[in-house]
Amino acid sequence: MKKLTFGILVVILFAFSLSYSFGLGIMLGEPSGLSAKHWMSEKNAIAGGLAWSLGDGGYLHVHADYLIHNNNLINVSGTTLPFYYGIGAGVGLANDLYLGARVPVGIEFFFADRKFDAFFELVPVVRVLPGFGVGVNGAIGLRYNF
């Protein structure tokens, strides 16, 4: 099961990397690991992560989120900080299978040449398997955009 999930994620990330609008980097927080983002338009993107979560004794965490960006909400000294929100799903692979819905909210900063972006997000999570639960994920990260 873990090898199949990892294999599917590698294929998806490779397919996204074939476009100019793809970023790959790291995220630190809960969970911590790899972060990827594929821009479908100026305002819409799909973001995903392959990370390690410290919750419940530690487990492999995989998530995917559909994001909508508001590029005009936060403007500091002529620099736009896109605010984003969305919905997604997360899966945890350990002794038990964890499955939950995610509602990410964050801000992003693009460096001058747009080759790098930094982000901060908070993500309320509603776990439905192996039992109902509520929690919050959060991360800061840096991605290189191809």
Backbone as JSON, one array per atom type, in Angstrom:
{
  "sequence": "MKKLTFGILVVILFAFSLSYSFGLGIMLGEPSGLSAKHWMSEKNAIAGGLAWSLGDGGYLHVHADYLIHNNNLINVSGTTLPFYYGIGAGVGLANDLYLGARVPVGIEFFFADRKFDAFFELVPVVRVLPGFGVGVNGAIGLRYNF",
  "N": [[0.82, -1.19, 0.0], [1.92, 1.29, 0.85], [4.03, 1.56, -0.98], [2.63, 1.65, -3.4], [1.11, 4.03, -3.09], [3.21, 5.91, -2.89], [4.41, 5.54, -5.42], [2.34, 6.41, -7.15], [2.2, 9.1, -6.39], [4.77, 10.0, -7.2], [4.56, 9.74, -10.02], [2.5, 11.6, -10.53], [3.73, 14.0, -9.64], [5.87, 14.1, -11.47], [4.47, 14.43, -13.9], [3.29, 16.96, -13.45], [5.61, 18.48, -13.35], [6.37, 18.89, -15.95], [5.37, 21.22, -16.94], [5.64, 24.86, -17.1], [4.59, 26.06, -14.89], [5.09, 24.95, -12.3], [6.03, 24.15, -9.0], [8.46, 23.05, -6.62], [9.46, 22.04, -3.42], [10.23, 22.47, 0.08], [8.48, 21.94, 3.18], [8.04, 22.98, 6.5], [6.91, 22.06, 9.63], [3.85, 20.87, 10.82], [2.51, 18.59, 8.92], [6.03, 17.84, 8.11], [8.06, 18.02, 5.21], [8.18, 17.28, 1.72], [6.95, 19.67, -0.65], [4.71, 20.48, -3.25], [3.5, 22.35, -6.06], [1.15, 23.07, -8.52], [0.29, 25.34, -10.91], [-2.74, 26.09, -12.35], [-4.0, 28.23, -13.45], [-3.89, 31.83, -13.24], [-5.09, 32.22, -10.8], [-5.81, 29.74, -9.72], [-4.76, 26.66, -8.32], [-3.18, 23.47, -7.74], [-2.03, 21.94, -4.91], [0.3, 19.87, -3.2], [1.58, 17.45, -0.85], [4.2, 15.42, 0.48], [5.04, 14.0, 3.3], [6.27, 13.78, 6.73], [4.45, 13.14, 9.57], [4.21, 14.02, 12.98], [2.16, 13.44, 14.65], [0.08, 11.15, 16.53], [2.06, 9.16, 17.08], [3.67, 9.24, 14.84], [3.73, 9.19, 11.29], [3.56, 8.5, 7.72], [2.55, 11.08, 5.64], [0.35, 12.15, 3.15], [-0.95, 14.6, 1.03], [-3.38, 16.47, -0.9], [-4.5, 19.49, -2.29], [-6.96, 21.72, -3.56], [-6.58, 24.98, -4.56], [-7.55, 28.41, -4.29], [-6.62, 31.62, -5.23], [-6.38, 34.95, -4.03], [-5.18, 37.64, -5.39], [-5.12, 40.35, -4.87], [-5.67, 41.13, -2.29], [-3.79, 41.53, -0.17], [-1.38, 43.97, -0.08], [1.79, 45.11, 0.15], [3.88, 47.74, 0.22], [3.91, 47.85, -2.63], [4.33, 45.19, -3.21], [2.74, 42.21, -3.87], [1.04, 39.93, -1.82], [-0.2, 37.01, -2.27], [-3.22, 35.79, -0.98], [-4.57, 32.7, -0.06], [-7.0, 30.04, -0.23], [-8.74, 26.93, 0.22], [-9.72, 23.53, -0.5], [-9.22, 20.13, 0.4], [-7.74, 16.83, 0.67], [-6.32, 14.52, 2.96], [-4.09, 11.81, 3.63], [-2.95, 9.47, 5.91], [-0.41, 7.16, 6.5], [0.18, 4.51, 8.46], [0.21, 2.2, 11.16], [-2.52, 2.2, 11.27], [-4.87, 3.4, 8.83], [-5.16, 6.73, 8.09], [-7.56, 9.15, 7.27], [-8.67, 12.23, 6.04], [-10.41, 15.42, 5.7], [-9.27, 18.52, 4.42], [-8.84, 22.05, 4.94], [-7.19, 24.39, 3.71], [-5.65, 27.56, 4.45], [-3.8, 30.37, 3.59], [-0.83, 32.48, 3.02], [1.31, 33.75, 0.45], [4.57, 34.46, -0.82], [6.23, 35.81, -3.51], [9.44, 35.86, -4.83], [11.46, 38.34, -6.54], [12.09, 37.45, -9.23], [10.28, 35.43, -9.52], [11.11, 32.82, -9.4], [11.38, 31.59, -6.99], [9.22, 30.87, -4.25], [7.78, 31.65, -1.1], [5.84, 30.41, 1.61], [3.16, 30.45, 4.04], [0.95, 28.56, 5.91], [-2.15, 27.62, 7.48], [-4.08, 24.84, 8.38], [-7.1, 23.66, 9.0], [-8.25, 20.44, 9.93], [-10.41, 17.72, 9.42], [-10.72, 14.63, 10.58], [-11.8, 11.52, 9.37], [-11.35, 8.81, 9.36], [-9.31, 6.69, 11.33], [-11.36, 7.16, 13.03], [-13.62, 9.75, 14.06], [-12.25, 13.01, 14.23], [-10.77, 16.19, 15.06], [-8.39, 18.6, 14.03], [-5.4, 20.64, 13.55], [-3.21, 21.44, 10.97], [-0.09, 22.94, 10.1], [2.28, 24.97, 8.35], [5.41, 26.34, 7.21], [7.06, 27.21, 4.21], [9.25, 26.76, 1.34], [9.59, 27.02, -2.13], [10.95, 26.07, -5.3], [10.35, 27.31, -8.49], [9.76, 25.91, -11.58]],
  "CA": [[0.0, 0.0, 0.0], [2.79, 2.46, 0.92], [4.77, 1.66, -2.23], [1.68, 2.07, -4.43], [0.82, 5.45, -2.87], [4.42, 6.65, -3.24], [4.55, 5.46, -6.87], [1.33, 7.29, -7.76], [2.62, 10.48, -6.13], [5.92, 10.3, -8.07], [4.05, 9.92, -11.39], [1.77, 12.88, -10.57], [4.7, 15.08, -9.56], [6.6, 14.16, -12.74], [3.58, 15.01, -14.9], [3.18, 18.39, -13.17], [6.89, 19.15, -13.58], [6.55, 19.14, -17.37], [4.87, 22.55, -17.28], [6.38, 25.96, -16.51], [3.92, 26.53, -13.69], [5.22, 23.91, -11.28], [7.02, 24.43, -7.97], [8.81, 21.93, -5.76], [10.29, 22.51, -2.32], [10.08, 21.86, 1.4], [7.62, 22.57, 4.18], [8.41, 22.65, 7.88], [5.78, 22.25, 10.54], [3.12, 19.61, 11.03], [3.68, 17.73, 8.79], [7.24, 18.39, 7.48], [8.52, 17.19, 4.1], [8.19, 17.87, 0.38], [5.77, 20.42, -1.06], [4.63, 20.7, -4.69], [2.34, 23.17, -6.44], [0.94, 23.2, -9.96], [-0.63, 26.43, -11.23], [-3.61, 25.82, -13.49], [-4.28, 29.56, -13.98], [-3.33, 32.85, -12.35], [-5.75, 32.19, -9.49], [-6.13, 28.38, -9.28], [-3.61, 25.75, -8.26], [-3.27, 22.23, -6.96], [-0.83, 21.78, -4.1], [0.37, 18.56, -2.56], [2.71, 17.23, 0.02], [4.63, 14.1, 0.92], [5.71, 14.47, 4.51], [6.22, 12.97, 7.92], [3.68, 13.76, 10.64], [4.58, 13.55, 14.31], [0.94, 13.09, 15.38], [-0.27, 9.73, 16.72], [3.24, 8.3, 17.05], [4.42, 9.44, 13.6], [3.27, 8.43, 10.13], [3.72, 9.11, 6.41], [1.39, 11.92, 5.34], [0.22, 12.58, 1.76], [-2.16, 15.4, 0.87], [-3.59, 17.24, -2.12], [-5.46, 20.56, -2.05], [-7.32, 22.64, -4.62], [-6.42, 26.3, -3.97], [-7.99, 29.61, -4.99], [-5.79, 32.73, -4.77], [-6.82, 36.33, -4.17], [-3.91, 38.34, -5.58], [-5.26, 41.78, -4.6], [-6.12, 41.35, -0.93], [-2.7, 42.05, 0.67], [-0.38, 44.67, -0.88], [2.73, 45.77, 1.05], [4.91, 48.5, -0.51], [3.92, 47.47, -4.03], [4.51, 43.75, -3.34], [1.5, 41.47, -3.62], [1.13, 38.68, -1.08], [-1.45, 36.3, -2.54], [-3.93, 35.06, 0.06], [-5.24, 31.57, -0.69], [-7.85, 29.15, 0.56], [-9.14, 25.81, -0.62], [-10.22, 22.3, 0.12], [-8.42, 19.0, -0.04], [-7.81, 15.59, 1.43], [-5.05, 14.01, 3.45], [-4.04, 10.4, 3.98], [-1.82, 9.09, 6.74], [-0.12, 5.72, 6.39], [0.88, 3.98, 9.62], [-0.46, 0.95, 11.48], [-3.88, 2.47, 10.83], [-5.0, 4.33, 7.72], [-5.81, 7.97, 8.47], [-8.16, 9.86, 6.14], [-9.33, 13.43, 6.52], [-10.63, 16.56, 4.82], [-8.41, 19.66, 4.76], [-9.3, 23.36, 4.48], [-6.01, 25.25, 3.85], [-5.7, 29.02, 4.35], [-2.41, 30.81, 3.71], [-0.3, 33.57, 2.21], [2.46, 33.34, -0.35], [5.43, 35.55, -1.25], [7.06, 35.49, -4.68], [10.64, 36.68, -4.96], [11.41, 39.22, -7.72], [12.09, 36.74, -10.53], [9.24, 34.4, -9.41], [11.68, 31.47, -9.41], [11.17, 31.06, -5.65], [8.12, 31.41, -3.46], [7.71, 31.24, 0.3], [4.43, 30.38, 2.02], [2.76, 30.11, 5.39], [-0.45, 28.14, 5.88], [-2.81, 26.89, 8.55], [-5.02, 23.93, 7.74], [-8.0, 22.85, 9.82], [-8.41, 19.08, 9.41], [-11.45, 16.88, 10.02], [-10.38, 13.23, 10.31], [-12.97, 10.64, 9.34], [-10.88, 7.44, 9.62], [-10.07, 5.54, 11.8], [-12.46, 7.65, 13.84], [-13.79, 11.18, 13.87], [-11.38, 13.87, 15.02], [-10.52, 17.52, 14.51], [-7.06, 19.08, 14.34], [-4.87, 21.71, 12.71], [-1.86, 21.34, 10.43], [0.47, 24.25, 9.77], [3.63, 24.85, 7.79], [6.06, 27.37, 6.42], [7.79, 26.48, 3.19], [9.96, 27.42, 0.25], [9.56, 26.21, -3.35], [11.58, 26.53, -6.53], [9.39, 27.2, -9.59], [10.38, 25.55, -12.85]],
  "C": [[0.87, 1.26, 0.0], [3.55, 2.65, -0.39], [3.87, 2.13, -3.37], [1.38, 3.56, -4.31], [2.02, 6.3, -3.28], [4.62, 6.67, -4.76], [3.58, 6.37, -7.6], [1.73, 8.75, -7.58], [3.81, 10.88, -7.02], [5.46, 10.54, -9.5], [3.32, 11.25, -11.52], [2.75, 14.05, -10.53], [5.5, 15.21, -10.85], [5.75, 14.79, -13.83], [3.44, 16.52, -14.71], [4.47, 19.12, -13.54], [7.15, 19.44, -15.05], [6.05, 20.51, -17.8], [5.72, 23.61, -16.6], [5.84, 26.33, -15.14], [3.94, 25.49, -12.57], [6.31, 24.3, -10.29], [7.23, 23.22, -7.08], [9.73, 22.44, -4.66], [10.02, 21.76, -1.04], [9.06, 22.64, 2.22], [8.04, 22.07, 5.54], [7.24, 22.99, 8.79], [5.15, 20.9, 10.85], [2.17, 19.41, 9.87], [4.87, 18.46, 8.13], [7.68, 17.45, 6.36], [8.55, 17.95, 2.8], [6.87, 18.55, 0.07], [5.83, 20.63, -2.57], [3.39, 21.53, -5.0], [2.32, 23.31, -7.95], [-0.11, 24.28, -10.2], [-1.42, 26.06, -12.47], [-4.02, 27.11, -14.18], [-3.65, 30.55, -13.02], [-3.89, 32.77, -10.94], [-5.98, 30.79, -8.92], [-4.9, 27.48, -9.34], [-3.99, 24.49, -7.51], [-1.95, 22.1, -6.22], [-0.87, 20.42, -3.43], [1.6, 18.44, -1.69], [2.94, 15.75, 0.29], [5.51, 14.37, 2.12], [5.61, 13.45, 5.64], [5.48, 13.75, 8.99], [4.1, 13.16, 11.98], [3.37, 13.14, 15.14], [0.71, 11.59, 15.46], [0.91, 8.79, 16.56], [4.06, 8.41, 15.77], [3.9, 8.57, 12.47], [3.56, 9.21, 8.85], [2.43, 9.84, 6.06], [1.45, 12.34, 3.87], [-1.05, 13.42, 1.66], [-2.18, 16.09, -0.48], [-4.72, 18.24, -1.85], [-5.72, 21.33, -3.34], [-7.34, 24.03, -4.0], [-6.93, 27.4, -4.89], [-7.23, 30.78, -4.38], [-6.47, 34.07, -5.01], [-5.55, 37.17, -4.2], [-3.97, 39.81, -5.2], [-5.6, 42.1, -3.16], [-5.04, 42.01, -0.06], [-1.64, 42.66, -0.25], [0.49, 45.47, 0.07], [3.83, 46.42, 0.22], [5.03, 48.05, -1.96], [4.12, 45.98, -4.27], [3.2, 43.05, -2.98], [1.8, 40.19, -2.87], [-0.18, 37.94, -1.31], [-1.96, 35.55, -1.31], [-4.62, 33.89, -0.65], [-6.04, 30.77, 0.32], [-8.27, 28.01, -0.36], [-9.7, 24.66, 0.18], [-9.39, 21.14, -0.42], [-8.63, 17.79, 0.85], [-6.4, 15.18, 1.84], [-5.17, 12.55, 3.84], [-2.79, 10.18, 4.82], [-1.65, 7.58, 6.69], [0.76, 5.3, 7.57], [0.29, 2.6, 9.9], [-1.94, 1.02, 11.1], [-3.83, 3.39, 9.62], [-5.76, 5.55, 8.22], [-6.33, 8.64, 7.22], [-8.91, 11.07, 6.67], [-9.52, 14.47, 5.44], [-9.81, 17.73, 5.35], [-9.02, 20.94, 4.2], [-8.13, 24.35, 4.67], [-6.32, 26.73, 3.66], [-4.26, 29.5, 4.51], [-2.1, 32.06, 2.91], [0.98, 33.1, 1.55], [3.26, 34.58, -0.72], [6.27, 35.07, -2.42], [8.25, 36.42, -4.7], [10.63, 37.33, -6.34], [11.32, 38.48, -9.05], [11.06, 35.62, -10.59], [9.79, 32.97, -9.52], [11.5, 30.78, -8.06], [9.91, 31.67, -5.06], [8.21, 30.84, -2.05], [6.23, 31.28, 0.71], [4.3, 30.04, 3.49], [1.29, 29.71, 5.32], [-0.86, 27.46, 7.18], [-3.92, 26.07, 7.92], [-5.86, 23.2, 8.78], [-8.25, 21.5, 9.14], [-9.54, 18.38, 10.17], [-11.13, 15.44, 9.6], [-11.64, 12.39, 10.37], [-12.61, 9.18, 9.56], [-9.58, 7.52, 10.39], [-11.19, 5.91, 12.75], [-12.55, 9.14, 13.62], [-12.86, 11.97, 14.78], [-11.16, 15.19, 14.3], [-9.13, 17.95, 14.93], [-6.65, 20.2, 13.42], [-3.47, 21.33, 12.27], [-1.38, 22.75, 10.15], [1.88, 24.09, 9.27], [4.1, 26.18, 7.23], [6.89, 26.63, 5.39], [8.42, 27.37, 2.16], [9.95, 26.48, -0.95], [10.34, 26.89, -4.47], [10.6, 26.28, -7.67], [10.12, 26.98, -10.91], [9.73, 26.28, -14.0]]
}
